[in-house]
Amino acid sequence: MNQTNKKRGNHPLASYLIGFVFILIALVVLVGVFHHLAFSSYGPQLLMPVKEKYFSKPKSIILTEAQRREDFEKHRHFHNIDEFPQLPENVRPACYICHSDYPHSKKKKVRSLMNMHTQYFVCETCHIKEKEGVEIVYKWYNPLKDNPRGPFFGTRYDPETGKIAKVKDLTSKIAPYFKTGETIELALQIKDAPLAQDYIRVRDQLTPEQRDGVKNKFHVNIKPKGHDCKTCHAKDSILDYKKLGFAEKRIVDLEELNVKGLMTKYRTFYLPNLFKEDLN
């Protein structure tokens, strides 16, 4: 018994722990080397053909086409599109069940300008249908925060660069609320709502006529044609820019935005083809 204790003293517990740590590190290194050689996109990918043949799920034609369309939509805009954080699916507006992040696509004249606005406010802000006896007020809305405080994206310029100031809150957007007396109700339908979830579950079982009937329920507070540019880009705008926290210079630029004349004064406009080769 004494000899056992003496031998134990020559090999303290710490030595076993240190040995275990070194073995663990060696295993991690070996696994990393194996992954690099077998599967990593930065390595030779020796086992990728085997993985794709026997273990990979077949690629979805629908998802592949959806990704292709999304990439195409981004590239055909003449505005730079910033990467904005995407909201979890369950708290996104019900609009996204049928519409994408770039819902305006029919008219080439306005699609880039209109789609750019989705960075600043929700669809209902422009397409909300007025109710008799109900006032519509506009506030900043964030499904992940109660009463977001800002600073909000698009409300001020960076004095050093002259561009829109960078902010941490990129998910809050201007949204309409129905105000009746002292009661204020958000005028949005969210994907997590029972009606939206029920529609997602059964839509593949519905006929086109039945789908149209359900969509009417989602569009009960929606008008097809949105506001004209001058409804917001004017001194008597429906949006109280100052109350919404916009800086003075930003307010002036939004109220006097020259591009609104392009939309309201001209039926067609042309971009000069400066690089067309003269064949004569």
N, C-alpha and C positions, 0 to 999 in steps of 0.2 A: 504493500500500500504506500509506503514511504517512497519507494523507488518510482512509482507511477507519478506521484506528486512532484518529485524532483525532475523527472523527464518533462512534465508539463511546464515547469518553470523555465526550462531551456527553450520552449516554443510558446511564447506568449500569444494570447488571442489576437493581438494586433497584427502579428505576422500573417495569420490566416486571412484576416480581413484585407490586408494589403495585397496578398496573393490573389484573392478573389477579385479585387478591383482591377488588377493587371490582366487577369484572364478575361474579365468582362470587356475591357478596352480592346483587347486583342480580337475578341469575337465581333465587336462592333466594327472594327477596322476591316475584318474579313468579310463581313456582310456588306459593308460599303463597297469594297473592291469587287465583290461578286455582282452587286447591283449595277455598278458602273460598267462592268464588262458585258453583263447579260442584257440589261434593260434600259439603262440611262440613255437619254437622247444625246448626251455628250460623249458617249462611248461607242464601241463597235456594235452594241446591241446583238450579241451573238445568239441569244435565245428568243428574241422578239418574234421571229417567224413561227416558232413553236407556240408561243403564247397566243399569237393572233389566230393560229389555226385551231387550237384545241381549247383555249380558255376564254378568249374574248367573245363578248356578246355581239351578235350581228348588228351592224350600224343601222340606225333608223333613217330611212329615206326622208321621212317628214322632218326630222330634226336637222338633217344635213341641208335640206332645202331651205328650212327656216333660217339657219345660220348664213347660208349663201345670200338670201334676200336681205338679211340684216346688214351684212358687210356691204352689199351693193347700195343699200339705202344710205349708209354712212358716206360712201365714196361719191355719191352723186350730189351731195350738198356742197355749196360753195362757202358755207360757214365752217369754221373749225368746231368740231364737236368735242367738248370736254368729257372726260370719263367721270360720271357721277355715280355715287354709291346707289345700288339698287335696293329698294325696300323689300322686306320679306313678302312673299306672295300673298299671305293671308291678310296683310294690312294695305295692300295696294287697292286703288279704286276699282270698282267693278267694271269700269270701262276697259281695263286691260284683259278681260276675258275674251273680247273680240278685237280690240284695237291694240296697236303696238306703241312703243315709245315715240314713233313718228307717224301719227295718225293721219296727217294731211298729205295726200299723195296724188290726188286727181289733177289739180291745176299746177302746172309748172311755175306759173307766175308767182304763186304765193306759198308753195309748200315749204321752202326753206325758211322763209320768214315766220310762218305759222308754227312750224315744228320747233323753231328756236324758242318760242314762248313757253314750251312745256318745261323748260328749266326753271321758270319763275312762278308759274301757277298751274293749278289743276285744270282739267278740261272744263269742269263746271263753271269756272270763273268767267269763261267766255260764252259758254253755251247754256247758262242757267235760264230757265223759263220763269218769268215773273208770275207771282200769285197775287190775286186781288186781296188787298187788305194786309199784305205781308211785306215788310221791308226787307231788302237784301243788304246785308253789311259784309264787308270784306276784312278778313283777319288772316294772320299767319297761322298755318296749320301744319302740324307734324304728328303723324300717327304714333310715333315713338316717344313723344314728349307732351306733357300737359302744359299749355301756355308757354310755348317756346319764346325765349327772350332775344335771340339773335346774338351778335349781328348776323343779318341774313344776306345770302348771296344776291348780288345785283343792286344793292341799295346805295353803294358809294364807290368812288374811285380810289385807287391807290395813288397818293400824291406824287410818289416817286416814278411810277411807270405810266400813269395816266390810264391804265386798264382797270377793269372791274377788280375791286379789292378781294383778295383771297380771305375766306372765312372758314371756320370749322363746321358750321351748320350748312350742309349742302342738301338737306332733305326737306327742310321747311319750305312750303310754297303758299302763295296767296290763294285763299279758298273762300267761297261764298257761304254765308250763314243766313238762315231765315230768322227774322226777328219779329216776334209777336208780343207786344207789350214789353215785359222784362225778360221774356223767354227767348233764348238764342239756340237754334238747332243747326247743326252742320248739314249742309245740303249735298252731302256725298253718300254714295252707297259703296261699301267696302266689300272686298272679295270674301271676307270672313263672315259676312252677314248670312243668315239662314237661307234667304232666297237665292243668293249668288252661289252658295255651296250646293244647294239642291239642284240648281241649273247645271253646274259643272258635272254633277254625278249622272244626270239623266239626259244631257243634251244629245248624246249619240243615239238615243232611243226615240227622239222626237222627229216628227216630220218637219219640212221647211215651214209649213203654215203654223205648226205648234211653236216652233222656235220664234217666229215673228211675234206671236202672241205674248210670249214670255219677255222678249226684248222690249216690248212696249212698256212693260212694268219697270224696266231699268231706265227707260227714257221718259218717265212720267214728268220729271222736272227738267227735261233737256229739250232745247230747241235745235233743229238741225244746223241752221246757219248761225254762226257766232257773231259777236259784235263787230261793227266796223272799226277800223283803226282809230278814227277820231273819237270814238266812245271813251277810249282810255288815254290816247295821246292828245290831250287838250287840257286847257286850264280848268275846264269844268268836267274833268274826268270823273267817271264813276268810282275811281280808286282815289282815296285820300292819301296821296303819297307821303305827305308829312306825318300823318298819323301812323302810317305803316312803317315809318322809320327811315325813309329815303333822305339822303343828304340833299342840300339845296341845289348844288350843281347838277346832281343826277336828276332831280325833279325837273329842272329847266330843260335838260336834254330830252327827257321823256315827253314832256308836254309839247316841245317844238321839233320833234323828230321829223326830219325832212323826208324819210322814206315813206311816210304815210301818204304824201302827195303822189308818189309813184303808184300806189295802190288805188287811190281815189280819183286822180285826175286823168289817168291814161288807160285806155282799153288795152293797148298793146305797147310794148317798148322793145327796143332792140339794143343788143350789145354789139359794138363795132367789131368786125372781123379784121383785126389789124395785121394778121399774119397770112392772109389769103394770097396765094401766089397769082400774079397777073399773067394769064395765059395768052393774052393778045400780043 
